Amino acid sequence: MSFLASPVRFLAHYVAIRPLGFALLTLIVVAAASSSVGVQYAMKLLIDAMTGRGHALAPVYSALAAFVGLVAFENLLLRVSATLLCQLTVSSAVRIRLDMFDYLTGHQLSFFQNQRAGSLGHRVGALTGSFSALIHRILMEIAPPLISFVGALVIFLSIDLRMSIVLALTFVAVSIALVALGLRGDAYHKEFARQAGNGGGELVDVIGNIWAVKAFAARREELGRLRGFFEKEAAAQRRGWFFVERIRFLHDVALVLLVGGTLLWAVSRWSAGALSVGDVVVISTMTFRMLNGSRDMAMGLIDTSQQFSYLGETLEVIGVPHSLVDAPDARPLRRGEGSVRLDSVTFGYDPHRPVLHDISIEVPAGQSVGIVGPSGAGKSTILQLLQRLYDTQAGAVLIDGQRVDAVTQDSLHEAIAVVPQEVLLFHRSVRENIRFARPDATDAEVYRAAEAARCDAFIRAMPQGYDSIVGERGTNLSGGQRQRIGIARAFLKDSRIALLDEATSALDTESEQAVQQGLAALMANRTVLAVAHRLSTIVTFDRVLVIEDGRVVEDGPPLDLLRAGGAFRRLWALQAEGLEQPMAERPGDHVRPAAVGVVAVPSSTMTRVTNWARRRRRGGVSRLSRGD
């Protein structure tokens, strides 16, 4: 969207979308302003006819008819222009917000991590307000005074050439002086825009974290904190407001002096017989109108400058170029069986500090692969690269033999089902949240997905069943319930590839059991890559990849890796120590020799793990217990 590069291009772009409408509006505004000038001239004709010799009624009634007709025509045009302006700006506002949402969602996740959601929402709303204000200022406050000035100049030229020149120079000088002074207040306007964005963002941030505010009894502290932001915003607004009022005061002084001087000149010319009474009236009224018009035009220009400042400041944030875009020749992903491959991939969020180092992974279609390792090893990064949330610095990521950077992002995301650690739900019904994965799904399909994810029972037990509102971010549900709705989404999406990013690590044991049942059903006949914190959740997978420092240090069936006594066994033993007291050896336990740096695991524990894994494959148990 190149039109986001500057406020002028932004304005021109949305005007060009409705060229006939805005052209018609401009013509109506010009006609209304011209009628206003005609009203003043009709008044001159009426007065001259009434004060002329002979007191003939025909010229009087003709001038009166012209005066009344032009007044009615001007007001009719003003109402039509206001209606058309409303229609055009309101329709444009809808288009602007939709376009800005579309553009915003094209940014990388890092963009949203560095911006407040409330501030972004405030800025999108401000764009529509700025567009409407700019159109109104230009057509309703700047154009009419200019047209009135041209019309008045024509009338004055027919009356007195010298007076026309003087008034024209005065109008131009006053307008330039007011605009020059007004533009000096641009710094005030920019500061107010910045403080308004900060205050709006802080307010939304506090409301979004209202649970923490109540839990920590922080209402007074947050109230005081918000007061500081709002007072800064108010102070910036006050400074800008007072600056504009000083300019208006100077204009009022100039208006009194110039109108008084013009009237004295006109009266002296009338007393000399050079002007008629109608000439004096039209000169006085048009002078007053011109000078008031200069103020309106100058204020309109100042307000326009202010709106351009707001618009420019917002576009600097929202309109930054996308750092991750579809290739020019990108095509939709061709759905296959769901094979996945990372080919010599090197990647770092900071290109100078790689997270993954020349990593290669190949996952055949239908295989389940667990990814484990210490925090910061690069596990979740692998899943993000598969979704092309970032581009690699070297190597390639392929799905069904197609590079992910060569296909459209939307088609790629449609081909992958993701269950994150924290499932994000909308403030909508349960039904709408599940159907979010596939908007065209029928109710029956939604119900089947919920049943497969083991969440149909608790949904139907809710007050309104599937129509129950889950609350903002799903706050009306427990963690396990939110997680199962996330799994139901994945079922409904029915993709060949499923990515699980620590989908049970934040749950209690009971909730984990229910979620694990849903995940087990989800994994059937799908290619699955699961980042796991609890190693017990991936012990039945086909393979386990152990990632350390951005490299694959082990790759193989989980039970084979346990027996091998390497990195995976070390991680398992560290977790088992916390689960089974510190793995206290019982009489008769034989401790297998540990490799260097590997925690020793009693042989009885190995036997129990093997038996448990086998039974788990058959659906017999869902966790490791002391009684195994």
Buried (B, 14 or more C-beta within 10 A) or exposed (E): BEBBEBBEEBBEBBBEBBEEBBEBBBEBBBBBBBBBBBBBBBBBBBBBBBEBEEEEEEBBEBBBEBBEBBBEBBEBBBEBBBEBBEEBBEBBBEBBBEBBEEBBEBBEEEBEEEBBEBBBBBBBBBBBBBBBBBBBBBBBBBBBBBBBBEBBBEBBEEBBEEBBEBBBEBBEEBBEBBBEBBBEBBBBBBBBBBBBBBBBBBBBBBEBEEEEBEEEEBEEEBEEEBEEBBEBBBEBBEBBEEBBEEBEEBBEEBBEEBBEEBBEBBBEBBEEEEBBBBBBBBBBBBBBBBBBBBBBBBBBBBBBBBBBBBBBBBBEEBBEEEEBEBEEEBEEBEBBEBBBBBBEBBBBEEEEEBBBBEBEBEBBBBBBBBBBBEEEBBBBBBBBBBBBBBBBEBBBBBBBEBBBBBBBBEBBBBBBBBBBBBBEBBBBBBBBBBBBBBEEBEEEBBBBBBBBBBBBEBBEEBEEEBEBBBEBBBEBBEBBBBBBBBBBBBBBBEBBBBBBBBBBBBBEEEBBBBBBBBBBBBBEEBBBBBBBBBBBBBBBBBBBBBBBBBBBBBBBBBBEBBBBBBBBBBBBBEBBBEEBEEBEBEEEEEEBEBBEEBBBBBBBBBEBBBEBBEBBEEEEBBBBEEEE
